[in-house]
Structures are given as C-alpha cells and as structure tokens.
C-alpha cells in the first residue's frame, strides 16, 4: 500500500454536531473540590476557542446521563444512530466524544449500522481532561471537527466514513483498536493506513477512503442487533471445561475464537471435537488472530486446517472489535446461518482486506 498519496484540503463553511456520550474528554476540574465533573458543552468555544477560527456552526448534544466508556452497551449505538439519522439533514458532519476504552467497539458498530453514508462520523476522546495542562483533548477535538467539516471543491465530504481521530491520526473506525492505556497514541489501525494525518495541514489519503456508490439512495440505519456472541481466547493451559462452557453454552449463537498467529489453536483431540460439536449445534465460529497485525490463514498449518475442516470461518485481518460488531449486525438482520457465514467472509464496510 502506498502511504504517501495525500492531498491538502481546507474546510469550507460547514456545520457540525458535537455529541458527548461521556468519557474523560468532557470532564473539567471543579476549582472548589478538585473533582472531575462534566463541563457544559454549550460553552465549548470558551473551552476550545481555536474552533472559532474555522467559522463553523457548531452545536452540541449531551447524553443524559453521560455514560462511562466501560458501561457502553449496544443500546447506546442505537441511540447514536437514531440521533444522527434524525439530525442528518441539518449538519455536514458529526463528532462523537466518547471514552477511549470502548471507542473502537462503538466506531466498529456504527460502521455496520449506517448504509449509504455520505457524511463524516468522527469519534474522538482524550487521555487527559480538556481543562488539564498538557491535555490531548483540545487537539483531538480541533482535528475531529475540522475533518468532520471538510469538503471538496464539489461540496462533498472528504471522509464520509465512521472514523476515529486520535493523536493527529484519522483511522477507519472498524480497523481501529486501542493499543495504549496511558499514552496519547492510544489507537492504531494495524492492517490499514490512516485516512488522514493532521500536521501543519491535514493531509487526506484519498486512495484509501471509502465513498458511497449510491449517494442519492438516502441514509439508512440498521438498529436490529443480536448480541448473543461470546469470545474464546485460546491460551496455554486452557481447560477442556472452559472451552466446552464457551463453545457449547446455550447463551451464545456465535463464538469468536481468538487464536494464535495465522489462526492456529491447540491440536489436542478434545479441543477439535468440541469445535466440531459446536458447529453441529449451529454455532457460528469466527476465527480472529490475537496478533495486532497480520491475518488468519487456516491453510498454512495443520492446526488451522483442522479448525477450517471443523466449520470455523476465517476472519482474515479483522479486529476483535470489528468482528463482534459485524456478528451483532449480521445476526440481527439475517436469520439464515449460511447467509451470515457467507457475509462474514465478505468485505462489507472496509473491515477486512479482501
């Protein structure tokens, strides 16, 4: 992939809706007791006066109550999708302020929930509150707003995708994962290049940005999500009972297997037999590598081939966050397991390199 095909753009007069769901970025230190409390986003331009220089119309919407990132549930994704659908004609772009712990899950989910998207939906957050010295929050908000407002010479959005903007990098939402708990470079997209990089100017990597093939179709949202998915992380010493409980449990319709390397798991006969039994029970089994980069290829090693023969589907280079969101979306919209399995191996929203 050529990472050097970028082009500079300057945002034209636009309108942006800033949506605060919760998280560190929206907190401000109370001068009286020193605790962190949400600040009033109606005064955002006072907190981040640099935004005035863009000449944009910026409105804000705050969820009530705000949601800690660790408490995010699919109901929030539905609420976000419905809010954006309702306000879609009123704004040129949307910026979602979100806690970092589950941001990649939320961005992945919304990427599948929106159909015929022609406007940017940019997630961002911060590791330090906006009111703190050395905060990364201001720069993240400024970059996210500028990208959400950016248009080309035809007045069309430069990045009509669901993205994560963090530490001067813009990543496709369903390609992103959190890689650093404390550093400002909290997110990365191991298997796909950044869609934009913010330096003196913002440089857009147009060759890797997805544009809707039917811009006149009108926005559609898919809010039916089936969350009956479990995750089994293969590890040395994993017990037969643990594997049996997860793969054969009645509470899940699908299981993501986080495997070694290019899709390998232990070769013990009991493991493969449980996988086969799960497949016979109608479970959807999705193979995702534990590695940050690279992809699943179950034809390389015997252990991978045994999983493939047992009915496990390759996730290719999908992230775990995106795999979860993709299963939620497909299971919520299709009843036929055969159809779901076919679509799992297809590149639907730029989530896999296929």
BALOBA-1460 file (C-alpha; in Angstrom, 3 decimals):
// residues 354
<rec num="1" residu="x" x="0.000" y="0.000" z="0.000"/>
<rec num="2" residu="x" x="1.267" y="3.474" z="-0.891"/>
<rec num="3" residu="x" x="1.026" y="5.628" z="2.209"/>
<rec num="4" residu="x" x="2.268" y="8.806" z="0.521"/>
<rec num="5" residu="x" x="-0.662" y="9.656" z="-1.757"/>
<rec num="6" residu="x" x="-2.113" y="12.537" z="0.273"/>
<rec num="7" residu="x" x="-3.697" y="15.829" z="-0.695"/>
<rec num="8" residu="x" x="-4.237" y="19.035" z="1.279"/>
<rec num="9" residu="x" x="-7.720" y="20.492" z="1.731"/>
<rec num="10" residu="x" x="-9.123" y="23.474" z="3.609"/>
<rec num="11" residu="x" x="-12.562" y="23.162" z="5.210"/>
<rec num="12" residu="x" x="-15.333" y="25.302" z="3.738"/>
<rec num="13" residu="x" x="-18.115" y="26.851" z="5.790"/>
<rec num="14" residu="x" x="-19.955" y="23.906" z="7.340"/>
<rec num="15" residu="x" x="-21.984" y="22.847" z="10.324"/>
<rec num="16" residu="x" x="-21.009" y="20.159" z="12.820"/>
<rec num="17" residu="x" x="-22.963" y="18.470" z="15.576"/>
<rec num="18" residu="x" x="-20.810" y="17.575" z="18.567"/>
<rec num="19" residu="x" x="-22.255" y="14.650" z="20.527"/>
<rec num="20" residu="x" x="-20.954" y="13.989" z="24.038"/>
<rec num="21" residu="x" x="-21.662" y="10.493" z="25.318"/>
<rec num="22" residu="x" x="-19.243" y="10.576" z="28.242"/>
<rec num="23" residu="x" x="-15.569" y="9.997" z="28.867"/>
<rec num="24" residu="x" x="-12.504" y="11.889" z="30.023"/>
<rec num="25" residu="x" x="-12.578" y="14.480" z="27.250"/>
<rec num="26" residu="x" x="-15.724" y="16.141" z="28.580"/>
<rec num="27" residu="x" x="-14.503" y="16.492" z="32.152"/>
<rec num="28" residu="x" x="-13.296" y="19.618" z="33.888"/>
<rec num="29" residu="x" x="-11.725" y="20.025" z="37.318"/>
<rec num="30" residu="x" x="-14.006" y="21.646" z="39.876"/>
<rec num="31" residu="x" x="-11.993" y="24.509" z="41.448"/>
<rec num="32" residu="x" x="-13.738" y="24.003" z="44.783"/>
<rec num="33" residu="x" x="-13.136" y="20.318" z="45.479"/>
<rec num="34" residu="x" x="-10.725" y="19.261" z="42.722"/>
<rec num="35" residu="x" x="-13.037" y="16.531" z="41.391"/>
<rec num="36" residu="x" x="-13.651" y="15.958" z="37.700"/>
<rec num="37" residu="x" x="-17.122" y="16.892" z="36.512"/>
<rec num="38" residu="x" x="-18.692" y="17.166" z="33.053"/>
<rec num="39" residu="x" x="-18.475" y="20.668" z="31.628"/>
<rec num="40" residu="x" x="-21.288" y="22.438" z="29.807"/>
<rec num="41" residu="x" x="-20.783" y="21.871" z="26.078"/>
<rec num="42" residu="x" x="-22.792" y="24.970" z="25.282"/>
<rec num="43" residu="x" x="-19.627" y="26.798" z="26.369"/>
<rec num="44" residu="x" x="-17.355" y="24.650" z="24.193"/>
<rec num="45" residu="x" x="-15.988" y="27.643" z="22.299"/>
<rec num="46" residu="x" x="-14.826" y="29.089" z="25.621"/>
<rec num="47" residu="x" x="-13.018" y="25.857" z="26.444"/>
<rec num="48" residu="x" x="-11.563" y="25.430" z="22.943"/>
<rec num="49" residu="x" x="-11.513" y="28.980" z="21.471"/>
<rec num="50" residu="x" x="-9.428" y="27.791" z="18.499"/>
<rec num="51" residu="x" x="-12.626" y="26.366" z="16.988"/>
<rec num="52" residu="x" x="-13.898" y="29.914" z="16.341"/>
<rec num="53" residu="x" x="-11.270" y="30.373" z="13.653"/>
<rec num="54" residu="x" x="-12.955" y="27.788" z="11.443"/>
<rec num="55" residu="x" x="-16.092" y="29.897" z="11.093"/>
<rec num="56" residu="x" x="-18.275" y="26.843" z="11.562"/>
<rec num="57" residu="x" x="-21.694" y="26.423" z="13.066"/>
<rec num="58" residu="x" x="-21.062" y="24.024" z="15.931"/>
<rec num="59" residu="x" x="-23.915" y="22.732" z="18.046"/>
<rec num="60" residu="x" x="-23.712" y="20.202" z="20.850"/>
<rec num="61" residu="x" x="-25.824" y="17.407" z="22.229"/>
<rec num="62" residu="x" x="-25.059" y="15.751" z="25.585"/>
<rec num="63" residu="x" x="-26.409" y="12.360" z="26.590"/>
<rec num="64" residu="x" x="-28.204" y="12.393" z="29.920"/>
<rec num="65" residu="x" x="-26.978" y="10.621" z="31.866"/>
<rec num="66" residu="x" x="-23.492" y="10.526" z="30.404"/>
<rec num="67" residu="x" x="-22.038" y="7.046" z="30.041"/>
<rec num="68" residu="x" x="-18.718" y="5.783" z="31.313"/>
<rec num="69" residu="x" x="-16.880" y="4.063" z="28.474"/>
<rec num="70" residu="x" x="-16.732" y="0.809" z="30.427"/>
<rec num="71" residu="x" x="-20.538" y="0.788" z="30.671"/>
<rec num="72" residu="x" x="-21.217" y="1.202" z="26.951"/>
<rec num="73" residu="x" x="-23.907" y="-1.145" z="25.648"/>
<rec num="74" residu="x" x="-25.425" y="-1.647" z="22.178"/>
<rec num="75" residu="x" x="-28.368" y="0.492" z="23.297"/>
<rec num="76" residu="x" x="-26.010" y="3.494" z="23.094"/>
<rec num="77" residu="x" x="-25.136" y="2.613" z="19.494"/>
<rec num="78" residu="x" x="-28.822" y="2.505" z="18.612"/>
<rec num="79" residu="x" x="-29.381" y="5.871" z="20.296"/>
<rec num="80" residu="x" x="-26.419" y="7.389" z="18.428"/>
<rec num="81" residu="x" x="-27.614" y="6.012" z="15.091"/>
<rec num="82" residu="x" x="-31.138" y="7.319" z="15.627"/>
<rec num="83" residu="x" x="-29.870" y="10.737" z="16.746"/>
<rec num="84" residu="x" x="-27.603" y="11.116" z="13.715"/>
<rec num="85" residu="x" x="-30.372" y="9.915" z="11.381"/>
<rec num="86" residu="x" x="-32.721" y="12.493" z="12.886"/>
<rec num="87" residu="x" x="-30.175" y="15.332" z="12.533"/>
<rec num="88" residu="x" x="-28.586" y="14.114" z="9.306"/>
<rec num="89" residu="x" x="-30.004" y="16.819" z="7.035"/>
<rec num="90" residu="x" x="-29.145" y="19.616" z="9.475"/>
<rec num="91" residu="x" x="-25.379" y="19.088" z="9.657"/>
<rec num="92" residu="x" x="-22.442" y="18.408" z="7.366"/>
<rec num="93" residu="x" x="-20.622" y="16.196" z="9.847"/>
<rec num="94" residu="x" x="-20.794" y="14.649" z="13.292"/>
<rec num="95" residu="x" x="-18.199" y="14.382" z="16.060"/>
<rec num="96" residu="x" x="-18.832" y="11.874" z="18.843"/>
<rec num="97" residu="x" x="-16.938" y="12.416" z="22.077"/>
<rec num="98" residu="x" x="-16.536" y="9.029" z="23.707"/>
<rec num="99" residu="x" x="-14.479" y="7.285" z="26.369"/>
<rec num="100" residu="x" x="-11.435" y="5.523" z="24.969"/>
<rec num="101" residu="x" x="-11.908" y="2.057" z="26.489"/>
<rec num="102" residu="x" x="-14.745" y="1.023" z="24.185"/>
<rec num="103" residu="x" x="-14.397" y="3.601" z="21.418"/>
<rec num="104" residu="x" x="-13.191" y="1.044" z="18.854"/>
<rec num="105" residu="x" x="-16.218" y="-1.137" z="19.611"/>
<rec num="106" residu="x" x="-18.615" y="1.776" z="19.134"/>
<rec num="107" residu="x" x="-16.949" y="3.006" z="15.955"/>
<rec num="108" residu="x" x="-16.972" y="-0.515" z="14.521"/>
<rec num="109" residu="x" x="-20.645" y="-0.977" z="15.373"/>
<rec num="110" residu="x" x="-21.761" y="2.282" z="13.772"/>
<rec num="111" residu="x" x="-19.790" y="1.491" z="10.617"/>
<rec num="112" residu="x" x="-22.069" y="-1.503" z="10.034"/>
<rec num="113" residu="x" x="-25.249" y="0.214" z="11.200"/>
<rec num="114" residu="x" x="-25.125" y="3.022" z="8.596"/>
<rec num="115" residu="x" x="-25.939" y="2.417" z="4.936"/>
<rec num="116" residu="x" x="-25.284" y="4.967" z="2.140"/>
<rec num="117" residu="x" x="-23.306" y="7.227" z="4.451"/>
<rec num="118" residu="x" x="-22.200" y="10.459" z="2.744"/>
<rec num="119" residu="x" x="-21.117" y="12.477" z="5.786"/>
<rec num="120" residu="x" x="-18.315" y="12.043" z="8.335"/>
<rec num="121" residu="x" x="-18.986" y="10.498" z="11.728"/>
<rec num="122" residu="x" x="-15.810" y="11.056" z="13.723"/>
<rec num="123" residu="x" x="-15.173" y="9.544" z="17.149"/>
<rec num="124" residu="x" x="-12.625" y="11.163" z="19.410"/>
<rec num="125" residu="x" x="-11.741" y="11.423" z="23.073"/>
<rec num="126" residu="x" x="-8.723" y="12.060" z="25.226"/>
<rec num="127" residu="x" x="-6.422" y="10.604" z="27.831"/>
<rec num="128" residu="x" x="-6.498" y="13.824" z="29.876"/>
<rec num="129" residu="x" x="-9.487" y="16.132" z="30.507"/>
<rec num="130" residu="x" x="-9.731" y="19.275" z="28.379"/>
<rec num="131" residu="x" x="-9.142" y="21.519" z="31.388"/>
<rec num="132" residu="x" x="-5.867" y="19.863" z="32.410"/>
<rec num="133" residu="x" x="-2.413" y="21.135" z="31.439"/>
<rec num="134" residu="x" x="-0.895" y="19.104" z="28.566"/>
<rec num="135" residu="x" x="-4.327" y="17.746" z="27.656"/>
<rec num="136" residu="x" x="-4.612" y="15.940" z="24.352"/>
<rec num="137" residu="x" x="-8.331" y="16.709" z="24.322"/>
<rec num="138" residu="x" x="-8.147" y="20.101" z="22.627"/>
<rec num="139" residu="x" x="-6.053" y="18.923" z="19.700"/>
<rec num="140" residu="x" x="-8.240" y="15.860" z="19.248"/>
<rec num="141" residu="x" x="-11.441" y="17.938" z="19.192"/>
<rec num="142" residu="x" x="-9.960" y="20.519" z="16.829"/>
<rec num="143" residu="x" x="-8.763" y="17.893" z="14.359"/>
<rec num="144" residu="x" x="-12.007" y="15.901" z="14.552"/>
<rec num="145" residu="x" x="-14.171" y="18.990" z="13.972"/>
<rec num="146" residu="x" x="-12.017" y="20.184" z="11.074"/>
<rec num="147" residu="x" x="-12.207" y="16.763" z="9.394"/>
<rec num="148" residu="x" x="-15.948" y="16.459" z="10.021"/>
<rec num="149" residu="x" x="-16.444" y="19.805" z="8.274"/>
<rec num="150" residu="x" x="-14.042" y="19.288" z="5.382"/>
<rec num="151" residu="x" x="-15.468" y="19.241" z="1.839"/>
<rec num="152" residu="x" x="-14.010" y="19.008" z="-1.618"/>
<rec num="153" residu="x" x="-14.486" y="21.517" z="-4.428"/>
<rec num="154" residu="x" x="-17.866" y="19.922" z="-5.240"/>
<rec num="155" residu="x" x="-19.122" y="20.460" z="-1.708"/>
<rec num="156" residu="x" x="-18.974" y="16.761" z="-0.828"/>
<rec num="157" residu="x" x="-17.483" y="15.372" z="2.374"/>
<rec num="158" residu="x" x="-13.842" y="14.365" z="2.163"/>
<rec num="159" residu="x" x="-14.209" y="11.460" z="4.585"/>
<rec num="160" residu="x" x="-17.781" y="10.102" z="4.522"/>
<rec num="161" residu="x" x="-16.951" y="7.271" z="6.904"/>
<rec num="162" residu="x" x="-17.198" y="6.313" z="10.569"/>
<rec num="163" residu="x" x="-13.707" y="7.072" z="11.883"/>
<rec num="164" residu="x" x="-11.582" y="7.516" z="14.986"/>
<rec num="165" residu="x" x="-9.480" y="10.668" z="15.220"/>
<rec num="166" residu="x" x="-6.755" y="10.498" z="17.833"/>
<rec num="167" residu="x" x="-3.261" y="11.935" z="18.258"/>
<rec num="168" residu="x" x="-3.286" y="13.576" z="14.797"/>
<rec num="169" residu="x" x="-4.257" y="10.333" z="13.038"/>
<rec num="170" residu="x" x="-7.583" y="9.536" z="11.395"/>
<rec num="171" residu="x" x="-8.350" y="5.814" z="11.238"/>
<rec num="172" residu="x" x="-11.242" y="3.869" z="9.767"/>
<rec num="173" residu="x" x="-13.432" y="3.018" z="12.752"/>
<rec num="174" residu="x" x="-13.761" y="-0.692" z="12.075"/>
<rec num="175" residu="x" x="-9.999" y="-1.032" z="11.550"/>
<rec num="176" residu="x" x="-9.030" y="0.579" z="14.842"/>
<rec num="177" residu="x" x="-8.046" y="-0.822" z="18.202"/>
<rec num="178" residu="x" x="-6.860" y="0.683" z="21.459"/>
<rec num="179" residu="x" x="-3.168" y="-0.105" z="21.916"/>
<rec num="180" residu="x" x="-2.042" y="2.192" z="24.739"/>
<rec num="181" residu="x" x="-3.722" y="2.661" z="28.105"/>
<rec num="182" residu="x" x="-1.855" y="5.820" z="29.122"/>
<rec num="183" residu="x" x="-0.114" y="7.343" z="26.101"/>
<rec num="184" residu="x" x="-1.571" y="9.915" z="23.741"/>
<rec num="185" residu="x" x="-1.094" y="7.465" z="20.857"/>
<rec num="186" residu="x" x="-3.930" y="5.371" z="22.261"/>
<rec num="187" residu="x" x="-5.244" y="3.989" z="18.949"/>
<rec num="188" residu="x" x="-3.778" y="2.323" z="15.923"/>
<rec num="189" residu="x" x="-5.004" y="0.679" z="12.740"/>
<rec num="190" residu="x" x="-2.548" y="-2.190" z="12.299"/>
<rec num="191" residu="x" x="-3.819" y="-3.527" z="8.973"/>
<rec num="192" residu="x" x="-4.955" y="-0.368" z="7.207"/>
<rec num="193" residu="x" x="-3.274" y="3.013" z="6.647"/>
<rec num="194" residu="x" x="-4.567" y="6.239" z="8.218"/>
<rec num="195" residu="x" x="-7.221" y="8.047" z="6.206"/>
<rec num="196" residu="x" x="-5.733" y="11.392" z="7.166"/>
<rec num="197" residu="x" x="-2.823" y="12.831" z="9.124"/>
<rec num="198" residu="x" x="-3.023" y="16.196" z="10.887"/>
<rec num="199" residu="x" x="0.163" y="18.234" z="10.776"/>
<rec num="200" residu="x" x="0.575" y="21.837" z="9.691"/>
<rec num="201" residu="x" x="-2.233" y="20.950" z="7.295"/>
<rec num="202" residu="x" x="-4.483" y="17.911" z="7.277"/>
<rec num="203" residu="x" x="-3.429" y="15.545" z="4.517"/>
<rec num="204" residu="x" x="-6.113" y="13.178" z="3.269"/>
<rec num="205" residu="x" x="-5.222" y="9.750" z="1.919"/>
<rec num="206" residu="x" x="-7.936" y="9.673" z="-0.730"/>
<rec num="207" residu="x" x="-6.915" y="6.340" z="-2.199"/>
<rec num="208" residu="x" x="-7.981" y="4.566" z="0.996"/>
<rec num="209" residu="x" x="-11.182" y="6.472" z="1.812"/>
<rec num="210" residu="x" x="-14.476" y="4.748" z="1.012"/>
<rec num="211" residu="x" x="-17.154" y="6.705" z="-0.848"/>
<rec num="212" residu="x" x="-20.748" y="5.538" z="-1.156"/>
<rec num="213" residu="x" x="-21.557" y="4.016" z="-4.537"/>
<rec num="214" residu="x" x="-25.114" y="5.350" z="-4.333"/>
<rec num="215" residu="x" x="-25.058" y="8.873" z="-2.931"/>
<rec num="216" residu="x" x="-28.675" y="9.510" z="-3.873"/>
<rec num="217" residu="x" x="-30.096" y="6.492" z="-2.051"/>
<rec num="218" residu="x" x="-30.610" y="8.258" z="1.264"/>
<rec num="219" residu="x" x="-29.285" y="7.284" z="4.660"/>
<rec num="220" residu="x" x="-30.487" y="4.005" z="6.150"/>
<rec num="221" residu="x" x="-29.741" y="2.779" z="9.670"/>
<rec num="222" residu="x" x="-29.793" y="-0.814" z="10.884"/>
<rec num="223" residu="x" x="-30.643" y="-0.935" z="14.573"/>
<rec num="224" residu="x" x="-31.501" y="-4.613" z="14.930"/>
<rec num="225" residu="x" x="-28.530" y="-6.145" z="16.750"/>
<rec num="226" residu="x" x="-28.243" y="-9.689" z="18.075"/>
<rec num="227" residu="x" x="-25.665" y="-9.705" z="20.861"/>
<rec num="228" residu="x" x="-25.539" y="-13.447" z="21.526"/>
<rec num="229" residu="x" x="-21.803" y="-13.610" z="20.891"/>
<rec num="230" residu="x" x="-19.032" y="-14.961" z="23.133"/>
<rec num="231" residu="x" x="-15.253" y="-14.670" z="22.800"/>
<rec num="232" residu="x" x="-12.883" y="-17.553" z="23.480"/>
<rec num="233" residu="x" x="-9.246" y="-16.527" z="23.769"/>
<rec num="234" residu="x" x="-7.046" y="-19.551" z="23.209"/>
<rec num="235" residu="x" x="-4.153" y="-19.694" z="25.667"/>
<rec num="236" residu="x" x="-1.647" y="-22.195" z="27.035"/>
<rec num="237" residu="x" x="-3.230" y="-24.272" z="29.781"/>
<rec num="238" residu="x" x="-6.818" y="-23.616" z="28.733"/>
<rec num="239" residu="x" x="-9.041" y="-26.321" z="30.158"/>
<rec num="240" residu="x" x="-11.449" y="-28.581" z="28.364"/>
<rec num="241" residu="x" x="-14.259" y="-27.445" z="30.644"/>
<rec num="242" residu="x" x="-13.649" y="-23.765" z="29.898"/>
<rec num="243" residu="x" x="-13.701" y="-24.408" z="26.150"/>
<rec num="244" residu="x" x="-16.834" y="-26.522" z="26.485"/>
<rec num="245" residu="x" x="-18.632" y="-23.871" z="28.550"/>
<rec num="246" residu="x" x="-17.969" y="-21.132" z="26.000"/>
<rec num="247" residu="x" x="-18.337" y="-23.027" z="22.731"/>
<rec num="248" residu="x" x="-21.344" y="-25.110" z="23.734"/>
<rec num="249" residu="x" x="-23.100" y="-22.720" z="26.098"/>
<rec num="250" residu="x" x="-26.749" y="-22.035" z="25.353"/>
<rec num="251" residu="x" x="-26.345" y="-18.281" z="25.776"/>
<rec num="252" residu="x" x="-24.444" y="-17.693" z="22.554"/>
<rec num="253" residu="x" x="-25.298" y="-18.127" z="18.900"/>
<rec num="254" residu="x" x="-21.768" y="-17.282" z="17.727"/>
<rec num="255" residu="x" x="-18.287" y="-17.505" z="19.181"/>
<rec num="256" residu="x" x="-15.209" y="-15.520" z="18.196"/>
<rec num="257" residu="x" x="-12.095" y="-17.673" z="18.586"/>
<rec num="258" residu="x" x="-9.048" y="-15.503" z="19.287"/>
<rec num="259" residu="x" x="-6.332" y="-17.814" z="18.048"/>
<rec num="260" residu="x" x="-2.552" y="-17.806" z="17.778"/>
<rec num="261" residu="x" x="-0.670" y="-16.325" z="14.832"/>
<rec num="262" residu="x" x="-2.304" y="-17.046" z="11.487"/>
<rec num="263" residu="x" x="-5.312" y="-18.772" z="13.040"/>
<rec num="264" residu="x" x="-3.872" y="-21.683" z="14.990"/>
<rec num="265" residu="x" x="-5.143" y="-23.321" z="18.149"/>
<rec num="266" residu="x" x="-4.148" y="-26.298" z="20.275"/>
<rec num="267" residu="x" x="-4.152" y="-29.610" z="18.419"/>
<rec num="268" residu="x" x="-5.477" y="-31.799" z="21.224"/>
<rec num="269" residu="x" x="-8.289" y="-34.011" z="20.025"/>
<rec num="270" residu="x" x="-10.715" y="-32.862" z="22.718"/>
<rec num="271" residu="x" x="-10.441" y="-29.256" z="21.512"/>
<rec num="272" residu="x" x="-11.176" y="-30.083" z="17.889"/>
<rec num="273" residu="x" x="-14.041" y="-32.385" z="18.897"/>
<rec num="274" residu="x" x="-15.677" y="-29.601" z="20.914"/>
<rec num="275" residu="x" x="-15.324" y="-27.250" z="17.950"/>
<rec num="276" residu="x" x="-16.976" y="-29.824" z="15.704"/>
<rec num="277" residu="x" x="-19.756" y="-30.316" z="18.233"/>
<rec num="278" residu="x" x="-20.346" y="-26.559" z="18.411"/>
<rec num="279" residu="x" x="-20.574" y="-26.404" z="14.629"/>
<rec num="280" residu="x" x="-23.113" y="-29.247" z="14.598"/>
<rec num="281" residu="x" x="-25.186" y="-27.355" z="17.166"/>
<rec num="282" residu="x" x="-25.437" y="-24.496" z="14.684"/>
<rec num="283" residu="x" x="-22.918" y="-22.176" z="16.324"/>
<rec num="284" residu="x" x="-21.222" y="-19.617" z="14.085"/>
<rec num="285" residu="x" x="-17.475" y="-19.890" z="14.754"/>
<rec num="286" residu="x" x="-15.307" y="-16.943" z="13.673"/>
<rec num="287" residu="x" x="-11.500" y="-17.122" z="13.730"/>
<rec num="288" residu="x" x="-9.637" y="-13.901" z="14.633"/>
<rec num="289" residu="x" x="-5.908" y="-13.675" z="15.294"/>
<rec num="290" residu="x" x="-4.609" y="-12.497" z="18.660"/>
<rec num="291" residu="x" x="-1.836" y="-10.605" z="16.848"/>
<rec num="292" residu="x" x="-2.175" y="-6.867" z="16.344"/>
<rec num="293" residu="x" x="-1.331" y="-7.137" z="12.655"/>
<rec num="294" residu="x" x="-1.444" y="-9.842" z="10.030"/>
<rec num="295" residu="x" x="-4.302" y="-12.115" z="9.141"/>
<rec num="296" residu="x" x="-5.851" y="-15.535" z="9.591"/>
<rec num="297" residu="x" x="-4.902" y="-18.178" z="7.026"/>
<rec num="298" residu="x" x="-6.125" y="-21.590" z="8.118"/>
<rec num="299" residu="x" x="-4.466" y="-23.357" z="5.185"/>
<rec num="300" residu="x" x="-0.874" y="-22.826" z="6.382"/>
<rec num="301" residu="x" x="-0.636" y="-25.149" z="9.396"/>
<rec num="302" residu="x" x="-2.335" y="-28.405" z="10.326"/>
<rec num="303" residu="x" x="-3.986" y="-26.903" z="13.429"/>
<rec num="304" residu="x" x="-5.533" y="-24.152" z="11.327"/>
<rec num="305" residu="x" x="-6.747" y="-26.634" z="8.725"/>
<rec num="306" residu="x" x="-8.359" y="-28.754" z="11.434"/>
<rec num="307" residu="x" x="-10.366" y="-25.708" z="12.560"/>
<rec num="308" residu="x" x="-11.405" y="-24.962" z="8.994"/>
<rec num="309" residu="x" x="-12.500" y="-28.553" z="8.469"/>
<rec num="310" residu="x" x="-14.466" y="-28.330" z="11.731"/>
<rec num="311" residu="x" x="-16.528" y="-25.440" z="10.358"/>
<rec num="312" residu="x" x="-14.621" y="-22.372" z="11.617"/>
<rec num="313" residu="x" x="-14.766" y="-19.278" z="9.373"/>
<rec num="314" residu="x" x="-11.722" y="-17.103" z="8.727"/>
<rec num="315" residu="x" x="-11.842" y="-13.528" z="9.974"/>
<rec num="316" residu="x" x="-8.897" y="-12.615" z="7.724"/>
<rec num="317" residu="x" x="-7.360" y="-9.409" z="9.180"/>
<rec num="318" residu="x" x="-10.416" y="-8.163" z="11.070"/>
<rec num="319" residu="x" x="-10.037" y="-6.769" z="14.593"/>
<rec num="320" residu="x" x="-11.842" y="-8.403" z="17.503"/>
<rec num="321" residu="x" x="-13.881" y="-5.220" z="17.999"/>
<rec num="322" residu="x" x="-14.990" y="-5.249" z="14.383"/>
<rec num="323" residu="x" x="-15.655" y="-9.000" z="14.428"/>
<rec num="324" residu="x" x="-18.002" y="-8.531" z="17.374"/>
<rec num="325" residu="x" x="-19.819" y="-5.634" z="15.724"/>
<rec num="326" residu="x" x="-20.099" y="-7.473" z="12.409"/>
<rec num="327" residu="x" x="-21.653" y="-10.508" z="14.080"/>
<rec num="328" residu="x" x="-24.094" y="-8.322" z="16.053"/>
<rec num="329" residu="x" x="-25.161" y="-6.631" z="12.815"/>
<rec num="330" residu="x" x="-25.408" y="-9.758" z="10.642"/>
<rec num="331" residu="x" x="-27.202" y="-11.851" z="13.252"/>
<rec num="332" residu="x" x="-29.633" y="-9.004" z="13.881"/>
<rec num="333" residu="x" x="-30.509" y="-8.678" z="10.197"/>
<rec num="334" residu="x" x="-30.309" y="-12.244" z="8.854"/>
<rec num="335" residu="x" x="-31.830" y="-15.424" z="10.234"/>
<rec num="336" residu="x" x="-30.088" y="-17.904" z="7.954"/>
<rec num="337" residu="x" x="-26.726" y="-19.040" z="9.340"/>
<rec num="338" residu="x" x="-25.499" y="-19.980" z="5.874"/>
<rec num="339" residu="x" x="-26.092" y="-16.412" z="4.687"/>
<rec num="340" residu="x" x="-24.408" y="-14.993" z="7.787"/>
<rec num="341" residu="x" x="-21.344" y="-17.168" z="7.238"/>
<rec num="342" residu="x" x="-21.115" y="-16.073" z="3.613"/>
<rec num="343" residu="x" x="-21.275" y="-12.412" z="4.591"/>
<rec num="344" residu="x" x="-18.725" y="-12.849" z="7.384"/>
<rec num="345" residu="x" x="-16.101" y="-13.671" z="4.785"/>
<rec num="346" residu="x" x="-17.043" y="-10.711" z="2.600"/>
<rec num="347" residu="x" x="-15.689" y="-7.186" z="2.925"/>
<rec num="348" residu="x" x="-18.854" y="-5.222" z="3.767"/>
<rec num="349" residu="x" x="-17.609" y="-1.932" z="5.206"/>
<rec num="350" residu="x" x="-13.876" y="-1.969" z="4.582"/>
<rec num="351" residu="x" x="-13.312" y="-4.059" z="7.708"/>
<rec num="352" residu="x" x="-11.121" y="-6.670" z="6.003"/>
<rec num="353" residu="x" x="-8.517" y="-6.577" z="3.230"/>
<rec num="354" residu="x" x="-10.382" y="-8.737" z="0.762"/>
